Structures are given as structure tokens and as C-alpha cells.
Amino acid sequence: MIQKKLALLAGCMLATATGFAQQDWLVNNTGYKVAVNETGKTVTISNGLLSRSFVLAPNAACTDFRNLSSGEQMLRAVKPEARITLNGKTYNVGGLYGQPQQAYLLPAWLPEMKNNEADFRYSSHTVTPIAPYVHWKPKRWALNKQQPSGKTLSFIYTSSQPALKDVTVQVNYELYDGIPLVCKWVSIRNGSGAALRVDQVVNEVLATPEEESAVVGEVEQMATPHSIYIESNYAFNNAMKANLSDQTTHWKADSTYRSQVNYNYTTPCLLEVYPVQGVNISVAAGEDYSSIRTYELLLDSYDRERNGLAQRAMYRTIAPWTTENPIFMHLISTEPERVRAVIDQCAATGYEGVILSFGSRLNMEDTSAANIQKFKELADYAHSKNVLLGGYSLFSSRRISDEDDVIDPKTGKPGGAMFGGHAPCLGSKWGIAYLQKIKSFISRTGFDIFENDGPYPGDLCASTTHPGHKGLDDSQWTQMEQQKKFYRELNEMDVYINAPDWYFLDGTHKIGLGYREVNFSLPREQQVILNRQNIFDGTWEKTPAMGWGFVPLTQYQGGGAAATLEPLKDHLHAYENLMMQYYGAGVQACYRGPRLYDTDTTKALVQRVISWYKKYRDILNADIIHLRRADGRDWDGILHTDPKGKYKGLAMLYNPLTTPVTREVALPLYYTGLDKQASIREKEGTPKKYTLNREYEAKVKVTIPAQGYTWLVVE
């Protein structure tokens, strides 16, 4: 059982071995503060959970990288601190040479290791407090309203090459309080009098121990190290999952590691981080370049839930804006009378926002005075009711013109886009104007929410006439830079952003939970089960607030009356179940239709659900422990946990069957912070005391009504 493993792990972490973490940071992360210590020619940055040490002479190099929860050493060999290609030539940044054995590194070897004169060499270093990457100013409800704290250790490197004497490279390590997470990125300062071409930047080169011993096998066939999770702010694929959107993490073989078991030296034990397409931009004299930001999270378990909890803690720490989670509906009209009516319904039921949906005929690209005035008046009316107003805009899957569309490198003609074949290029005149128009529309109307369908900057563009890029080589990088900058600016304008791709680290708030659109044309009873499966599957890595679901109040892609909730008064049971399973998971759904209620009875139902959600909002937005996936055959459920909260846990339990079921449910309470006893009540009933077993479980007997739900509160 997972709880037994966790108990054993907790015991390990209470060990008094020198340098080990003294408490489980996923339960209590207080006291793990970042410090930088310098001893002779060695610098160490650590927070009690992660430590990374560097020697400074004869060149700077990372010589120790440890997980202090498990004691695991992440480094087997010294490698360059970065690798950069400038003006067509490749240079190592930092690093040492002459390590006699690549399988492990002994400190005694370091004094004999040498530098290379052709490399960029260490000049100096600085230590500064962490500065916010996105200047988010929380004004709405959010589970975490604090920007991350910690320290940034920056190493400055210069070159002895005459052509690069005025080029400075800075390698930055940002370590955060309370989490075994470090962010690394590279900055290049062009202090010369001429333009500098940055072709490629590999901002991490890490020789790790191998995950497994395989005598034969290729890189892609073998397991990569389980104890480090990598995520960079350069992701696209519309997969709604970080690992599938990742474009920069490359596990490679290390041919210099001659004592590895694999006969062909193809063990994946060398991590390199870089965008495949490269950078390929020109940096003008006196200007700077910054690489992608790479986050390295150290893991101490093979357990899926624990590793998912660590990843979710990462997002809450470095992207706290993702913990915002306004309650919104999707309106399919822009007729002022209908918009005002729905705003009134939101105010009456406790909803916090309206998104003018796809199909509503909202055109945010129209910045004419009449259009701005129309929607400014509606936004002002919404704000007078304490309701947010925003809208949907389609970028991709549309054809603009031969001049502005993505040019397929294979044909030299418009087409070849990732989605739909045709799409505008963000670097075209139209694409640049699109971003400007959206920002203008939002700032002039006072819109609070932006839901964007595209762009997908993974689209390569071979045009040589688009003003936003020079050609094919720089088309991906420049589109990504424009898109990320746009989202950061909207975030700093206090706009809530639903985006179709993985831009959380650059300011977006929410992405799709993960679903198949045509499923929303299936009968309601099937949607109920499928949605719970989607919630269960979509919250292993994402926090509840990071994903949206969907509820078709009116017909969506077919299905007729059997698939929809309108008229709402005739389908109150399905409406309640759908709301409770989404709100019970802390996941906002797009309730897409013309209204939230059609009768006083429907209104009372919506008010009751939203009132319940707001009462338990903090715990419902907290971490999810996955209990049992919906299969339509027996109960299913999830458990929220928050060791710092008023409510330590809240379990949502569902019964898909046509008769009530009585079950003894084992609630795993390790991550509630409770270790001996728990007070648990069903709904608003009287609490009962439960003694936790050796696996931190409380076994609760509960009856779940037919095709219904119940909840348990842990205090």
C-alpha cells in the first residue's frame, strides 16, 4: 500500500544523518530556507532539501548535486555548466576536464582536473534575492497569493577569444524556499560593437547516474532517471500535459562514460536542455539574450501520487497565479440584454465571471469605437455586480491570407500548420497586429478574462517577408517569445487567461483538463461517468485550478436532447451531479449555454452548490489524493488534503449504481498531517473520532445514495 511506503519514507527522512531533511516537506515545508555558503574555492547553495555545490578554480563547475530528503547524489561526472553556439562556433561555459572515472566523482580528484582555455571561464559570482519573473498582483481569490522566495546564485563567465572579449555569459541558479526545486537559465550580454548571432544555447548539461543496468538497448528503449523532473517554459503540443508538451528535455547517451554496463555506450544518463529548432537570432550591440528557464525538481519516490504532489507543489510555488480559480460560465450570446441577464444570474447565485463563448459572435479583433463602447458598457455593468467579464478568441485553425499564413518549409506555400493545416504566423503583419488588437480591446473595455484558442508557435514558418522573424530558422523561437511576452503582459494587467497550451510558467492560469469534445454529445448519464474519469486522470500533475472541464447546457456537436441539460428544470438531478463532481474536485467547468437557471427551483439548486463550494473552497482547491477511478460498477472518489488548512481533508464519494451502496472506505490521511487520530464527519453531521492505522488510514463506513454522492470532512 502507498500509505505504508509513505510511512517508511517518513521514518527515513527523520534520520539524523548529517545534511538530511528532518521532516517531509510535502507535509510541512517550514524551516527549509535557502542559504549560500562559501568555503575557500567552493560555493554551495542549499535549502535543506536540495544542495548544489560548485568549485571556482581553475574554472567553475558543479561537483555535487544532492537530494537531501533521500540522500541521493544526482551527479556522476563534471560537465560544462552550459554550451552556447555564437556566430556559428560552439563553446563550453565552465566545466573541468580529466575526471578519471565517469561512473562517479570523488572530491579527491578535483585538484588534478583542468580547464580549457577555449571555454568561457569563471570571472565572478553574485547572490541576490529572487525577483518575480511574472509581476502578478493577486486581486481575486487564490489559494496562494505569495510569490516564491529564495536566492539566485549567478556565475559570470568571460572568454579569452579576441572575437568574444566583450561578450559576457551569466549562468543563473534560482533556488526556492521550502521545495527541492532549482531554476536554471543562461543570459548573454553582447558588450561588443557588432551584432552577435546566438544560434543555440544548451542551458543544462548534467551527467546523472543511470536508472537501470542494461547490457544492450538504445537510448529511447531504456528508463531515464526517476529522481529528477524537468520542465522548461518552452512547451507546446496542445496535449494538456506537461511531459507531452515538453520540447527541450533530451536524455542522451554519454560516450565518454566507458565503464557503463551497456556495450554500445547508449545508456540515457546525460541530460541536455535546449530547444530542438534552436534560437538563431541576432543580438544587437549592447543588448542581452535570455535562454529558456529550466526547472529541476528532485523526487524521492517511485510513487505516482507522491511525485504528482511534488509537481503540483512546484506550480503553486513558482506560478502562484495558477491557484486563482474564479467561478465562471460560458455564455453563447453577445446580445446586451442577454449578457446583462446572465450577469444578474451570476450575481444572484455566487458565480464570479462570464466568458462570452465560442459561437457568441464576440470579435475582440474589432477595435472600432462602437465595438469597444458596447463591450465596455457590459464590462462596467458586470463590475457593478462584482462579476468578471471576458471572452473567447480564435487564432489558429483559420486562413488569413497567403501573405500572413504559416509557410510550409516543405512546399514553400501556405499550409502545414499543426492544427487544421492553415494558420496565421504570429510573426506576420496580421499576427503582430492581432496581439496588439487583443491587448487594446481588453485594456479599453476592462475585460477581466481572456480565453485563447491558439496560437501554436510550434508551427515553423519559412516566410522571409514576415516582420516578426527573418526566416525558417528563427521562426519558432521568435513566435514563442512573442506569445509568452503577450501572456505575461496580460497577467500583469490582471487578466485571467485560459490558454490551449502549456504557458503556466509565463503567466497563464488554466488549460483543458483533458477530454474528447465529441463525448459531450453523448447521453447525460454517460457524460457524468466520463467527466469523473477525466477529473481523476487530469489531476495527477495539475492542481484542480489548472484545468477546465465542460458541461453542455445546450447542444454541443450534436447529441440532441439526451446530451444536454436544457431545459434545466427538467434535468435537475444531472445538473446537480455534474456541478458537484466538478466543484467537489475544485475544477471549474465551462457551463456553456444561455443561462444558469430557468426556474426558482433551479436557481436554488445553483445557489446551494455554489454556497457549499465557497464554504469549502480552500480544501476543495487543495491537493487531490486519488482513491478509486470511476468505472460505473462501484463507488469512486477522491480525497483533498491540506495539512495547513482549517479542514485537513475532504473526500468526495460517488455512487453510479441505481441502488444505494454501503462501503468501508480507507481514507489515506498521511498528507493531511494527521498521524494518530482524525475527527471525521459525513456532510454537516456530527464528527466521529478515528484512530489511524500503521498506514495512516482511517476506515470509514459510509452509505452513498443511488446515482448520488456524499462527502466526508476531516478535521
Beta strands, then each sheet from edge to edge (+ up, - down):
strand 1: 35-39
strand 2: 42-46
strand 3: 50-55
strand 4: 61-67
strand 5: 82-86
strand 6: 89-93
strand 7: 121-129
strand 8: 150-158
strand 9: 167-176
strand 10: 181-190
strand 11: 196-202
strand 12: 204-207
strand 13: 228-232
strand 14: 249-252
strand 15: 270-273
strand 16: 281-283
strand 17: 288-290
strand 18: 294-298
strand 19: 328-331
strand 20: 353-356
strand 21: 388-394
strand 22: 449-453
strand 23: 496-498
strand 24: 511-512
strand 25: 547-552
strand 26: 588-593
strand 27: 623-628
strand 28: 636-641
strand 29: 649-655
strand 30: 661-668
strand 31: 677-682
strand 32: 688-691
strand 33: 697-704
strand 34: 708-714
sheet 1: 1+ 2- 3+ 4-
sheet 2: 6+ 5- 11+ 16-
sheet 3: 7+ 8- 9+ 10- 17+
sheet 4: 7+ 8- 9+ 10- 18+ 13-
sheet 5: 12+ 15- 14+
sheet 6: 23+ 22+ 21+ 20+ 19+ 26+ 25+ 24+
sheet 7: 27+ 28- 29+ 34- 31+ 32-
sheet 8: 30+ 33-
end
